[in-house]
Amino acid sequence: MSRSIRATGAFLLLAALVETPGAVPNRAAMIASQKVSPGPEARGAQDEKAYLLALSEAEKFGSDDPRVAKSLTALAFFYHRRGGLSQAEPLYRRALGIQETRRGTSDSDIAVTLNNLAELLTSLGRYSEAEPLYKRALSMKKDYLGPEHREVALVENNLAKVYRMEGRLHEAEVLFLRAISTLEKIPGPESPELAMILNNLGSVYQDQHHPSDAITIYQRALCIQEETVGRNHLDVAMTANNLATLFFERKRFDQAESLYMRALDIRETILGKSHPDVAAILNNLGQLYSRQHRYWDAESSYRRALDILETSLGPSHPELAETLNAYAVLLKKTKRKAEAEELMARASEITKRADRSVNRTVDIRDLDNQRQTWKE
């Protein structure tokens, strides 16, 4: 069985939607903008209530009032960032319908909604739906901002990610390089957005089997991230994981392990030890240890990853299949054929069910409502 190690990239939501719908001059708008002190779950519930209240107040001006569109996009953005994709999609679509038919709506607002809806669709594997939305958003951004603007570069990054996922690697590379060139021309220190797009370009080079280029790009991205967001940020964990994967493939096992452990420590600290993203790193460590014949360490990593995924996502979630297969390979190596076959059969059934699901792909960020309670 071929080894599969996750080399994650990043989309960039256009953050204009994070603003509370300030056009609704009432208590709901003030509530929605308040800072609250409880933990993530309580804070999320309070924020959701505030956004829903703001939407209710906005609708008093009419169902197609621009203030309704602003409230819808704010609520959609809230759900989107928390993984509530099925909740966010209809809100984005309703907001877009209002924006496209209501006079006075700026192209900027429409482009932001198009971009964020496209990102959501891409997370669900609906690439053919996402691509034209990104292209529309990109055309609008270029028209009113010019071709070398930061926001243009961010949409180019997102469209390039779709191309990469569809295997259109040359088109993805061209767009990533264009976006990077734009951000490099902006005065001031290098930005976290530049680091994220560099990370995505590194993934393309990795897919194209250009490991030296990918390592150079990842290392540059990591340096920028450490300087801009700090050494213990989730972005750093992502790039460290990707760089570790390349070192693993080149049999630089000590460097790979060090980076995987660093990524694991960051994710455990920020997300908690039972978060699905922690399981992704444990899966990668398991494959590294197995290659080094450290079978006890590998089995421990796989078991912990499976426990996390089964508890957080359920026993039939597509994310389990990869780790089940990898663990099965380890069991075969350690002469436990019956156990291995049992795990492989389970993984096969999970994969078949996932393939039968409409418009769904395995994506660690696509945890839908299950993930709303995790820390942001």
C-alpha positions as CSV (number, residue, x, y, z in Angstrom):
1,M,0.0,0.0,0.0
2,S,1.4,3.4,-0.9
3,R,2.2,5.7,2.0
4,S,0.0,8.8,2.2
5,I,1.1,11.7,4.3
6,R,-0.9,14.8,4.5
7,A,0.7,18.0,3.0
8,T,-1.8,20.6,3.9
9,G,-2.2,24.0,2.4
10,A,-4.4,27.0,3.1
11,F,-7.2,29.0,1.7
12,L,-7.6,32.6,2.6
13,L,-11.0,33.9,3.5
14,L,-11.6,37.5,2.7
15,A,-12.0,38.9,6.2
16,A,-14.3,41.8,5.4
17,L,-17.2,39.6,6.5
18,V,-16.0,39.3,10.0
19,E,-17.3,42.8,10.7
20,T,-20.6,42.9,12.6
21,P,-23.4,44.3,10.5
22,G,-23.0,47.9,11.8
23,A,-25.8,49.1,9.5
24,V,-28.3,47.8,12.0
25,P,-28.3,50.6,14.6
26,N,-29.8,48.7,17.5
27,R,-28.9,46.6,20.5
28,A,-28.3,43.5,18.4
29,A,-25.5,45.1,16.5
30,M,-23.9,46.2,19.8
31,I,-24.2,42.7,21.3
32,A,-22.7,41.2,18.2
33,S,-19.6,43.4,18.6
34,Q,-19.0,42.8,22.3
35,K,-16.0,41.0,23.6
36,V,-16.9,38.1,25.8
37,S,-14.8,36.2,28.3
38,P,-16.2,32.6,28.6
39,G,-14.5,29.6,27.0
40,P,-14.7,28.7,23.3
41,E,-18.0,26.8,23.5
42,A,-19.8,29.4,25.6
43,R,-18.3,32.3,23.6
44,G,-19.4,30.6,20.4
45,A,-23.0,30.2,21.6
46,Q,-23.2,33.8,22.7
47,D,-21.7,35.0,19.4
48,E,-24.1,32.9,17.4
49,K,-27.1,34.3,19.3
50,A,-25.9,37.8,18.7
51,Y,-25.5,37.3,15.0
52,L,-28.9,35.7,14.8
53,L,-30.5,38.6,16.7
54,A,-28.7,41.1,14.4
55,L,-30.2,39.2,11.4
56,S,-33.6,39.3,12.9
57,E,-33.4,43.0,13.4
58,A,-32.1,43.6,9.9
59,E,-35.0,41.7,8.4
60,K,-37.4,44.2,9.8
61,F,-36.2,46.6,7.0
62,G,-37.3,44.0,4.4
63,S,-36.1,40.6,3.4
64,D,-33.9,42.0,0.5
65,D,-32.6,45.0,2.4
66,P,-28.7,45.4,2.1
67,R,-28.5,45.2,5.9
68,V,-29.9,41.7,5.7
69,A,-27.1,40.8,3.3
70,K,-24.5,42.2,5.7
71,S,-26.0,40.3,8.6
72,L,-26.2,37.1,6.5
73,T,-22.6,37.3,5.4
74,A,-21.5,38.0,9.0
75,L,-23.4,34.9,10.3
76,A,-22.1,32.8,7.4
77,F,-18.6,33.8,8.1
78,F,-19.0,32.9,11.8
79,Y,-20.3,29.4,10.9
80,H,-17.7,29.0,8.2
81,R,-14.7,29.7,10.4
82,R,-16.0,27.2,13.0
83,G,-16.5,24.4,10.4
84,G,-20.3,24.8,10.1
85,L,-20.2,24.5,6.3
86,S,-23.8,23.2,5.9
87,Q,-25.0,26.1,7.9
88,A,-22.9,28.7,6.2
89,E,-23.6,27.8,2.5
90,P,-27.3,28.8,2.4
91,L,-26.5,32.0,4.2
92,Y,-23.8,32.9,1.7
93,R,-26.2,32.1,-1.2
94,R,-29.0,34.1,0.2
95,A,-26.7,37.1,0.8
96,L,-25.3,36.8,-2.7
97,G,-28.8,36.8,-4.2
98,I,-29.6,40.0,-2.4
99,Q,-26.3,41.6,-3.3
100,E,-26.6,40.8,-7.0
101,T,-30.2,42.1,-7.4
102,R,-30.1,45.0,-5.0
103,R,-28.9,48.4,-6.4
104,G,-26.2,50.1,-4.5
105,T,-24.3,46.9,-3.5
106,S,-20.6,47.4,-4.2
107,D,-18.6,44.9,-6.3
108,S,-16.3,44.7,-3.3
109,D,-19.1,43.1,-1.2
110,I,-20.1,40.8,-3.9
111,A,-16.5,39.6,-4.6
112,V,-16.0,38.9,-0.9
113,T,-19.1,36.7,-0.8
114,L,-18.2,34.9,-4.0
115,N,-14.7,34.2,-2.7
116,N,-15.9,32.8,0.7
117,L,-18.7,30.7,-0.9
118,A,-16.1,29.3,-3.3
119,E,-13.8,28.4,-0.4
120,L,-16.6,26.6,1.3
121,L,-17.5,24.7,-1.9
122,T,-13.8,23.7,-2.3
123,S,-13.7,22.4,1.2
124,L,-16.6,20.1,0.2
125,G,-14.8,18.9,-2.9
126,R,-17.2,20.7,-5.2
127,Y,-14.4,22.2,-7.4
128,S,-16.4,22.7,-10.6
129,E,-18.8,24.9,-8.6
130,A,-16.0,26.8,-6.8
131,E,-13.9,27.7,-9.9
132,P,-16.3,30.0,-11.7
133,L,-17.1,31.8,-8.4
134,Y,-13.4,32.4,-7.8
135,K,-13.0,33.7,-11.4
136,R,-15.8,36.1,-11.0
137,A,-14.4,37.4,-7.7
138,L,-11.0,37.7,-9.2
139,S,-12.3,39.7,-12.2
140,M,-14.2,42.1,-9.9
141,K,-11.2,42.6,-7.7
142,K,-8.9,43.3,-10.6
143,D,-11.5,45.8,-12.1
144,Y,-11.7,48.0,-9.0
145,L,-8.4,47.4,-7.3
146,G,-6.0,46.8,-10.1
147,P,-4.1,43.5,-10.9
148,E,-1.4,44.0,-8.3
149,H,-3.4,44.4,-5.1
150,R,-3.2,42.3,-1.9
151,E,-6.8,41.1,-2.2
152,V,-6.3,40.1,-5.8
153,A,-3.4,38.0,-4.7
154,L,-5.5,36.3,-2.0
155,V,-8.2,35.3,-4.5
156,E,-5.5,34.1,-7.0
157,N,-4.1,31.9,-4.2
158,N,-7.6,30.4,-3.6
159,L,-8.2,29.7,-7.3
160,A,-4.7,28.2,-7.6
161,K,-5.6,25.8,-4.7
162,V,-8.6,24.5,-6.8
163,Y,-6.3,23.9,-9.7
164,R,-3.9,22.0,-7.5
165,M,-6.6,19.8,-6.1
166,E,-7.8,19.1,-9.7
167,G,-4.2,18.1,-10.7
168,R,-3.7,21.2,-12.9
169,L,-0.3,21.8,-11.3
170,H,1.2,24.1,-13.9
171,E,-1.8,26.5,-13.8
172,A,-1.7,26.4,-10.0
173,E,2.1,27.2,-10.0
174,V,1.6,30.2,-12.3
175,L,-1.1,31.7,-10.1
176,F,0.8,31.1,-6.9
177,L,3.9,32.7,-8.3
178,R,1.8,35.7,-9.5
179,A,0.2,36.1,-6.1
180,I,3.6,35.8,-4.4
181,S,5.1,38.5,-6.7
182,T,2.2,40.8,-5.9
183,L,2.7,40.5,-2.1
184,E,6.4,40.8,-2.4
185,K,6.0,44.2,-3.9
186,I,3.9,45.6,-1.0
187,P,6.1,47.8,1.2
188,G,6.8,46.8,4.7
189,P,7.6,43.5,6.4
190,E,6.7,40.2,4.8
191,S,3.2,39.1,5.8
192,P,1.6,35.9,7.1
193,E,-0.4,35.8,3.9
194,L,2.8,35.6,1.9
195,A,4.0,32.7,4.1
196,M,0.7,30.9,3.5
197,I,0.9,31.2,-0.3
198,L,4.6,30.1,-0.2
199,N,3.4,27.1,1.7
200,N,0.8,26.3,-1.0
201,L,3.5,26.7,-3.7
202,G,5.7,24.3,-1.8
203,S,2.8,21.8,-2.0
204,V,2.7,22.1,-5.8
205,Y,6.5,21.6,-6.0
206,Q,6.0,18.5,-3.8
207,D,3.3,17.2,-6.1
208,Q,5.6,17.9,-9.1
209,H,8.3,15.8,-7.4
210,H,10.7,18.8,-7.0
211,P,11.6,18.2,-3.4
212,S,14.6,20.6,-3.3
213,D,12.4,23.5,-4.5
214,A,9.7,22.5,-2.1
215,I,12.1,22.4,0.9
216,T,13.5,25.9,0.1
217,I,10.0,27.3,-0.2
218,Y,8.7,25.7,3.0
219,Q,11.8,26.9,4.9
220,R,11.2,30.5,3.7
221,A,7.5,30.2,4.7
222,L,8.4,28.9,8.1
223,C,10.9,31.8,8.8
224,I,8.3,34.4,7.8
225,Q,5.6,32.7,10.0
226,E,7.9,32.6,13.0
227,E,8.6,36.3,12.6
228,T,5.0,37.4,12.0
229,V,2.7,35.1,14.0
230,G,5.2,33.6,16.5
231,R,6.8,30.3,16.9
232,N,3.8,28.6,18.5
233,H,1.1,29.4,16.0
234,L,-1.1,26.9,14.0
235,D,0.3,28.2,10.7
236,V,3.8,27.2,12.0
237,A,2.5,23.7,12.8
238,M,1.1,23.3,9.3
239,T,4.4,24.3,7.6
240,A,6.5,22.3,10.0
241,N,4.3,19.2,9.1
242,N,4.8,19.8,5.4
243,L,8.5,20.3,5.7
244,A,8.7,17.2,7.9
245,T,7.0,15.2,5.2
246,L,9.7,16.1,2.6
247,F,12.5,15.3,5.0
248,F,10.8,11.9,5.7
249,E,10.6,11.2,1.9
250,R,14.3,12.0,1.6
251,K,15.1,9.7,4.6
252,R,16.2,12.6,6.8
253,F,14.3,10.9,9.6
254,D,15.8,12.9,12.6
255,Q,14.8,16.2,11.0
256,A,11.4,14.9,10.1
257,E,10.7,13.6,13.6
258,S,11.8,16.9,15.2
259,L,9.4,18.9,13.0
260,Y,6.5,16.5,13.4
261,M,7.0,16.7,17.2
262,R,7.0,20.5,17.0
263,A,3.8,20.5,15.0
264,L,2.2,18.0,17.4
265,D,3.2,20.1,20.4
266,I,1.7,23.3,18.9
267,R,-1.6,21.6,17.9
268,E,-2.0,19.9,21.3
269,T,-1.3,23.2,23.1
270,I,-3.7,25.3,21.1
271,L,-6.4,22.8,20.0
272,G,-6.2,20.2,22.8
273,K,-5.0,16.7,22.8
274,S,-8.2,15.2,21.4
275,H,-8.5,17.4,18.3
276,P,-8.7,15.7,14.9
277,D,-5.8,17.8,13.6
278,V,-3.7,16.3,16.4
279,A,-4.6,12.9,15.0
280,A,-3.3,13.9,11.5
281,I,0.2,14.5,13.0
282,L,0.1,11.3,15.0
283,N,-0.7,9.4,11.7
284,N,2.3,10.9,10.1
285,L,4.5,10.1,13.1
286,G,3.2,6.5,13.0
287,Q,4.4,6.2,9.4
288,L,7.8,7.7,10.2
289,Y,8.3,5.3,13.1
290,S,7.2,2.3,11.0
291,R,9.7,3.2,8.3
292,Q,12.4,3.2,11.1
293,H,11.2,-0.2,12.4
294,R,10.2,1.5,15.7
295,Y,7.1,-0.6,15.7
296,W,6.0,0.0,19.3
297,D,6.2,3.8,18.8
298,A,4.3,3.5,15.5
299,E,1.5,1.4,17.0
300,S,1.2,3.8,19.9
301,S,0.8,6.7,17.5
302,Y,-1.7,4.9,15.3
303,R,-3.8,3.8,18.2
304,R,-4.0,7.2,19.7
305,A,-4.8,8.8,16.3
306,L,-7.7,6.3,15.8
307,D,-9.0,6.9,19.3
308,I,-9.1,10.6,18.7
309,L,-10.8,10.3,15.3
310,E,-13.4,7.8,16.4
311,T,-14.3,9.9,19.4
312,S,-14.4,13.2,17.7
313,L,-15.7,12.3,14.3
314,G,-17.4,8.9,14.7
315,P,-16.4,5.4,13.7
316,S,-17.3,5.7,10.0
317,H,-15.8,9.1,9.2
318,P,-13.6,9.1,6.0
319,E,-10.7,10.5,8.0
320,L,-10.3,7.1,9.7
321,A,-9.6,5.2,6.5
322,E,-6.0,6.5,6.0
323,T,-4.9,5.7,9.5
324,L,-6.7,2.3,9.5
325,N,-4.8,1.3,6.3
326,A,-1.5,2.6,7.6
327,Y,-2.0,0.7,10.9
328,A,-2.9,-2.4,8.9
329,V,0.4,-2.3,7.1
330,L,2.2,-2.1,10.4
331,L,0.3,-5.2,11.7
332,K,1.3,-7.1,8.6
333,K,4.9,-6.2,9.2
334,T,4.6,-7.5,12.7
335,K,3.0,-10.8,11.6
336,R,-0.6,-10.0,12.8
337,K,-2.3,-10.8,9.5
338,A,-5.8,-11.4,10.8
339,E,-5.9,-8.1,12.6
340,A,-4.5,-6.3,9.6
341,E,-7.2,-7.8,7.3
342,E,-9.9,-6.7,9.7
343,L,-8.7,-3.1,9.7
344,M,-8.2,-3.1,5.9
345,A,-11.8,-4.4,5.4
346,R,-13.1,-1.7,7.7
347,A,-11.1,1.0,5.9
348,S,-12.4,-0.3,2.5
349,E,-16.0,-0.1,3.7
350,I,-15.5,3.5,5.0
351,T,-14.0,4.5,1.7
352,K,-16.9,3.0,-0.3
353,R,-19.4,4.8,1.8
354,A,-17.5,8.1,1.3
355,D,-17.4,7.6,-2.4
356,R,-21.2,7.1,-2.5
357,S,-21.7,10.4,-0.6
358,V,-22.5,13.2,-3.0
359,N,-20.1,16.1,-3.3
360,R,-17.9,15.0,-0.3
361,T,-14.2,14.5,0.0
362,V,-11.9,13.8,2.9
363,D,-10.8,17.2,4.3
364,I,-9.7,17.7,7.8
365,R,-11.4,21.1,8.0
366,D,-14.7,19.7,6.8
367,L,-16.0,18.5,10.2
368,D,-19.3,20.4,9.8
369,N,-21.4,20.7,13.0
370,Q,-19.2,18.2,14.9
371,R,-16.4,20.7,14.9
372,Q,-18.3,23.8,16.1
373,T,-17.4,23.1,19.6
374,W,-13.6,22.8,19.0
375,K,-11.4,25.8,19.8
376,E,-11.0,28.2,16.9
